[in-house]
C-alpha cells in the first residue's frame, strides 16, 4: 500500500510537504522537525557511551528484581502500549535481554481467531497471565480495543463502550488478586513517527515491521490522538495508572522505561542510585504528559 498525503502540524497549523513513504528520500522539512516533534524536551540524542553504561547498571537491577519476584512468588505484568513506531520492541528487548527466560517473557498476540472473537474479550489475555514467580510483558494488550480497533473500524461502538466500562473493573481485579501491574505508554512526535516509518519501508531487514495498517494509520494521527485521550480519561486510575514515556530518543526512552518499572517496586538489594526516579522530562503522568503523548 502506498502512502502519499498532506500533513498538518496540529501545534502550528503549518502545512508540511506531501509525504510519500515509497519515495527514496525523506522530505527535509520532516527530517528537520523530527527529533523535537511533539514537544520533545531535548535537542540531541543521548551519547552512546553514557547510554551503554547506564543500561548495564539498570539491567543488573532488573536481575535483582527478577530474583525477588521468583523468591517472593510475586506476579509482575508490564503493559507496553503507545504510538506506532514509538519503540516498544526495542524497550522490551533491553528489559528481557539478560533475564531468565523461564520466568520472564513477552506476549505479542496476533489478531483474534474466529473462536477468540466469540469469547469474552479479555479471555485470551487472561490465559497468558503469569504464575507465581514470573514476569510477563504484554507487547500491546487488551488496549487494542481502545485504540486501533475503533479507529480502524474493527469493533462496533457497543463493543468499544462495553470495553471502556469494563477495563477499570478488570484491572482492579488483577491488582486485588496480587498482580503488580505497570502500564507504560510510549509516545512519539508526528514527524519522528514519519521518519521511522520511512526508514522501515527502505530497510529490507525492518520492512516486516511496517504493515498496511501502519501506512493507513499515518493519515489518522488525529483520530488516534482522540482515542488516546478517551483511553487516558477512562483508564488512568489510582490502582493502575498510566505512565507516559516520551520516546523520540530511543536511548532515553529505554533507560527511563526501565527506571519507571524499577523505581515503583521495593525489591531486595535495590540500589536507589541506579533505580532512581525516571527523568521527569521523559516520564510522567497527568494532563501535561497525556496531552503530548
C-alpha positions as CSV (number, residue, x, y, z in Angstrom):
1,X,0.0,0.0,0.0
2,X,1.3,3.4,-0.9
3,X,1.0,6.3,1.5
4,X,1.1,9.8,-0.1
5,X,-0.8,12.7,1.5
6,X,-0.6,16.2,3.0
7,X,0.1,16.6,6.7
8,X,-0.8,19.4,9.0
9,X,1.1,20.2,12.1
10,X,-1.5,20.2,14.9
11,X,0.5,22.6,17.0
12,X,1.1,25.3,14.5
13,X,-1.4,24.7,11.7
14,X,1.5,24.7,9.3
15,X,1.2,22.6,6.2
16,X,4.0,20.2,5.8
17,X,5.2,18.8,2.4
18,X,3.4,15.9,0.9
19,X,4.7,12.6,2.3
20,X,5.2,9.6,0.2
21,X,6.5,6.7,2.2
22,X,7.8,5.0,-1.0
23,X,9.9,8.0,-2.1
24,X,13.6,7.2,-1.6
25,X,14.3,10.4,0.3
26,X,12.5,11.7,3.4
27,X,11.4,15.3,3.0
28,X,13.9,17.7,4.5
29,X,11.2,19.6,6.5
30,X,10.1,16.4,8.2
31,X,13.6,15.4,8.9
32,X,14.5,18.8,10.5
33,X,11.4,18.7,12.8
34,X,11.5,15.0,13.8
35,X,13.7,15.0,16.9
36,X,11.8,17.9,18.6
37,X,8.4,16.9,17.4
38,X,5.6,16.5,19.9
39,X,7.3,18.9,22.2
40,X,10.3,16.7,22.9
41,X,12.4,18.4,25.6
42,X,15.9,17.6,24.4
43,X,17.8,18.8,21.3
44,X,20.2,15.9,20.8
45,X,20.3,12.2,21.1
46,X,21.9,10.7,24.3
47,X,25.5,9.8,23.9
48,X,26.1,6.1,23.2
49,X,28.8,5.6,25.9
50,X,26.6,7.0,28.7
51,X,23.7,5.1,27.4
52,X,25.6,1.8,27.4
53,X,26.9,2.4,30.9
54,X,23.5,3.3,32.4
55,X,21.8,0.4,30.6
56,X,24.1,-2.2,32.0
57,X,23.6,-0.9,35.6
58,X,19.8,-1.0,35.1
59,X,19.9,-4.5,33.6
60,X,21.7,-5.6,36.7
61,X,18.9,-4.1,38.8
62,X,16.3,-6.0,36.6
63,X,18.1,-9.2,37.5
64,X,17.7,-8.3,41.2
65,X,14.0,-7.6,40.6
66,X,13.5,-10.9,38.9
67,X,15.2,-12.8,41.7
68,X,12.9,-11.1,44.2
69,X,9.8,-11.9,42.1
70,X,10.8,-15.5,42.0
71,X,11.7,-15.8,45.7
72,X,8.6,-14.0,46.9
73,X,6.2,-15.7,44.5
74,X,5.1,-12.3,43.0
75,X,3.4,-11.9,39.7
76,X,4.5,-8.9,37.6
77,X,2.7,-7.7,34.5
78,X,4.0,-4.8,32.4
79,X,1.8,-3.4,29.6
80,X,3.6,-1.7,26.7
81,X,1.3,0.5,24.6
82,X,1.8,3.6,22.5
83,X,2.0,5.2,19.1
84,X,3.2,3.0,16.2
85,X,7.0,3.2,15.8
86,X,7.4,4.6,19.4
87,X,10.0,1.9,20.2
88,X,8.1,-0.7,22.2
89,X,10.0,-3.6,20.7
90,X,13.4,-2.1,21.5
91,X,12.4,-1.3,25.1
92,X,11.2,-4.8,25.7
93,X,14.2,-6.4,24.1
94,X,16.5,-4.5,26.5
95,X,14.4,-5.4,29.5
96,X,14.4,-9.1,28.7
97,X,18.0,-9.3,27.4
98,X,19.6,-10.8,30.5
99,X,16.6,-12.2,32.4
100,X,15.9,-15.9,32.9
101,X,13.5,-16.7,30.0
102,X,11.9,-19.4,32.1
103,X,10.4,-16.8,34.4
104,X,10.3,-13.7,32.1
105,X,8.7,-13.5,28.7
106,X,6.7,-11.2,26.4
107,X,3.4,-11.8,24.7
108,X,2.5,-10.2,21.4
109,X,-0.8,-11.6,20.3
110,X,-1.9,-11.6,16.7
111,X,-5.4,-10.7,15.6
112,X,-8.0,-12.9,17.3
113,X,-9.2,-16.2,15.7
114,X,-12.9,-16.8,14.9
115,X,-13.1,-18.8,18.2
116,X,-11.5,-16.0,20.2
117,X,-13.8,-13.4,18.7
118,X,-16.7,-15.4,20.2
119,X,-15.1,-15.3,23.7
120,X,-15.1,-12.8,26.5
121,X,-12.8,-10.0,25.2
122,X,-10.3,-10.3,27.9
123,X,-10.2,-14.1,27.8
124,X,-7.1,-14.6,25.6
125,X,-5.1,-12.1,27.7
126,X,-6.1,-13.8,31.0
127,X,-4.8,-17.1,29.6
128,X,-1.3,-15.5,29.3
129,X,-1.1,-14.1,32.8
130,X,1.9,-15.2,34.8
131,X,2.0,-17.7,37.6
132,X,3.7,-17.0,41.0
133,X,7.4,-16.1,40.5
134,X,7.1,-14.9,36.9
135,X,7.2,-11.7,34.9
136,X,5.2,-11.0,31.8
137,X,5.3,-8.2,29.3
138,X,2.4,-7.5,27.0
139,X,3.7,-6.0,23.7
140,X,0.3,-4.4,23.1
141,X,-2.6,-5.7,25.1
142,X,-6.3,-5.6,25.7
143,X,-6.0,-1.8,24.9
144,X,-6.1,-2.7,21.2
145,X,-9.9,-2.1,21.7
146,X,-9.2,1.4,23.0
147,X,-7.1,2.4,20.0
148,X,-6.6,0.6,16.8
149,X,-9.9,-1.3,16.8
150,X,-12.2,1.7,17.0
151,X,-10.0,3.9,14.8
152,X,-9.8,1.3,12.1
153,X,-13.4,0.1,12.4
154,X,-12.6,-3.4,13.7
155,X,-15.1,-3.2,16.6
156,X,-18.6,-1.8,17.0
157,X,-19.4,1.2,19.1
158,X,-21.2,-1.0,21.5
159,X,-18.2,-3.3,21.9
160,X,-15.9,-0.3,22.4
161,X,-18.1,1.3,25.1
162,X,-18.6,-2.0,26.9
163,X,-14.8,-2.4,26.9
164,X,-14.2,1.0,28.3
165,X,-16.6,0.4,31.1
166,X,-15.1,-3.0,31.9
167,X,-11.3,-2.1,31.9
168,X,-11.2,-0.4,35.3
169,X,-13.0,-3.3,36.9
170,X,-10.8,-5.9,35.1
171,X,-7.6,-4.2,36.2
172,X,-8.9,-3.7,39.7
173,X,-9.5,-7.4,39.9
174,X,-5.9,-8.2,38.7
175,X,-4.4,-5.8,41.3
176,X,-6.7,-7.1,44.1
177,X,-5.5,-10.6,43.3
178,X,-1.9,-9.5,44.0
179,X,-0.6,-8.9,40.5
180,X,1.8,-6.0,40.2
181,X,0.5,-4.1,37.1
182,X,2.6,-1.4,35.4
183,X,1.2,0.4,32.3
184,X,3.6,2.3,30.0
185,X,2.5,4.4,27.0
186,X,5.3,5.3,24.6
187,X,4.8,8.5,22.8
188,X,6.5,9.7,19.6
189,X,6.1,13.0,17.7
190,X,4.3,13.0,14.4
191,X,7.4,13.8,12.3
192,X,9.5,11.3,14.2
193,X,6.9,8.7,13.5
194,X,7.0,9.5,9.8
195,X,10.8,9.4,9.8
196,X,10.8,5.9,11.5
197,X,8.2,4.5,9.2
198,X,10.1,5.8,6.1
199,X,13.2,4.1,7.4
200,X,11.4,0.8,7.9
201,X,10.0,1.0,4.4
202,X,13.5,1.3,2.9
203,X,15.4,-1.1,5.2
204,X,15.0,-4.7,4.0
205,X,15.7,-6.0,7.5
206,X,12.9,-3.9,9.1
207,X,10.3,-3.8,6.3
208,X,8.4,-6.6,8.0
209,X,7.6,-4.2,10.8
210,X,5.6,-2.0,8.5
211,X,2.0,-3.2,7.9
212,X,-0.7,-1.9,5.6
213,X,-2.5,-0.8,8.8
214,X,0.5,1.2,9.8
215,X,0.5,3.0,6.4
216,X,-3.3,3.7,6.7
217,X,-2.8,4.9,10.2
218,X,-0.4,7.7,9.1
219,X,-3.3,9.7,7.9
220,X,-5.2,9.0,11.1
221,X,-2.8,10.6,13.6
222,X,-5.5,12.9,15.0
223,X,-8.0,10.1,15.3
224,X,-5.5,8.1,17.3
225,X,-4.9,11.2,19.4
226,X,-8.6,11.4,20.2
227,X,-8.8,7.7,21.0
228,X,-5.7,8.1,23.3
229,X,-7.4,11.0,25.2
230,X,-10.5,9.0,25.8
231,X,-8.5,6.0,26.9
232,X,-6.5,8.0,29.5
233,X,-9.7,9.7,30.8
234,X,-11.3,6.4,31.5
235,X,-8.5,4.0,32.4
236,X,-5.9,6.1,34.3
237,X,-6.7,5.0,37.8
238,X,-5.1,5.2,41.3
239,X,-4.5,1.4,41.2
240,X,-3.4,1.1,37.6
241,X,-2.1,4.5,36.4
242,X,-0.6,5.2,33.0
243,X,3.0,6.4,32.8
244,X,3.9,8.2,29.5
245,X,7.4,7.7,28.2
246,X,8.5,10.3,25.6
247,X,10.4,8.3,23.0
248,X,11.8,10.5,20.2
249,X,15.2,9.5,21.6
250,X,15.1,5.7,21.9
251,X,18.1,5.6,24.2
252,X,16.5,7.9,26.8
253,X,13.2,6.1,26.4
254,X,14.7,2.7,27.1
255,X,16.6,3.8,30.2
256,X,13.6,5.7,31.6
257,X,11.1,3.0,30.9
258,X,13.3,0.6,32.9
259,X,13.6,3.2,35.7
260,X,9.8,3.6,35.8
261,X,9.5,-0.1,36.3
262,X,12.2,-0.4,39.0
263,X,11.5,2.8,40.9
264,X,8.0,1.8,41.8
265,X,8.8,-1.6,43.3
266,X,10.6,-2.2,46.6
267,X,12.7,-5.3,45.8
268,X,15.5,-6.8,47.8
269,X,19.0,-5.3,47.2
270,X,17.7,-2.3,45.3
271,X,20.4,0.3,44.5
272,X,18.5,3.6,44.9
273,X,21.2,5.5,43.0
274,X,20.7,3.3,39.9
275,X,16.9,2.5,40.2
276,X,16.2,6.2,40.9
277,X,13.2,8.1,39.6
278,X,13.0,8.5,35.9
279,X,13.8,11.8,34.2
280,X,10.7,13.9,34.8
281,X,11.1,15.4,31.3
282,X,10.8,12.0,29.8
283,X,8.3,10.1,32.1
284,X,5.2,11.4,33.7
285,X,1.6,11.1,34.4
286,X,-1.2,13.7,34.2
287,X,-2.7,16.2,31.7
288,X,0.6,17.8,30.7
289,X,2.1,14.4,29.7
290,X,-1.1,12.9,28.3
291,X,-1.6,15.9,26.0
292,X,1.8,15.3,24.2
293,X,1.6,11.5,24.2
